[in-house]
Amino acid sequence: MDKNKQKTEQTRLQERSDLGMSQKVGVAGYFALIFAVIFFSGLLSDKENWASAFDYSTLTGNFGTMSKETATFRGIGGTGAMDGFLFSITLMPAVILALGIINVLDKLGALRAAQRLLTPLMRPIMGVPGVGAFVCVTGLQSSDAGASIIKEARETGMITEKERFILATWLFSASGIMVNYFGSGAALFDALTVPIIVPLLVIIAGKFIGANIVRIVLNIKYKGSDISGE
């Protein structure tokens, strides 16, 4: 009886997780998916022409400087809760932009297109449906945008609670890696004894390893049942 119940539960979760595979996706959805991959991947960030206007980090921009070249409105030498509050303000434009773009792309069908096209790839790699690839690409530049996609996918039934944990592990391990690595990490590039791409690849590989460790632990603990118990 327990085996039959477990098999039924696994079938139900599989059908719910693969919701996008059975939904009709229009041409606009596929175009939206392609745009999202280009927009959040950082491929156009170093272009010195009109193409850079279609890059997330370019549109996020920078605050102007104050009296010193390196000082923004936060000033220099801030500490404690005061400096933390000002730092949170610096995150707001990027978060608001990311959430707005994701909502527009979702309405155009980008999430459903990712679900349909990329599920055969993401299932063996991370045990998640195709929308997980959208999370990974987006999360390279913005963990906030990636988190927004996870939230939307969970609320619409594209992913289960277990899959949400797996994707969240991938996302917040070395979050926003492209921006942080080539931004803050650039200060250490002169000390590297290997090409700068090597540490980046190691970090990205670590994200997948961590996600799969969580995947294995959850599969062992819950044995096919969803974490939420739904």
Buried (B, 14 or more C-beta within 10 A) or exposed (E): EEEEEEEEBBEEBEEBBBBBBEBEBEEEBBBBBEBBBBBBBBEBBEEEEEBBEBBBBBBBEEEEEEEEEEEBEBEEEEEEEEEEEBEEEEEEBBBEBBBEBBEEBBEBBBBBBBBBBBBEEBBEBBBBBBBBBBBBBBBBBBBBBBBBBBEBBBEBBBBBBBBBBBBBBBBBBBBBBBBBBBEEBEEEEEEEEEEEEEBBEEBBEBBBEBBBEBBEEBEEEBEBBBBEEE
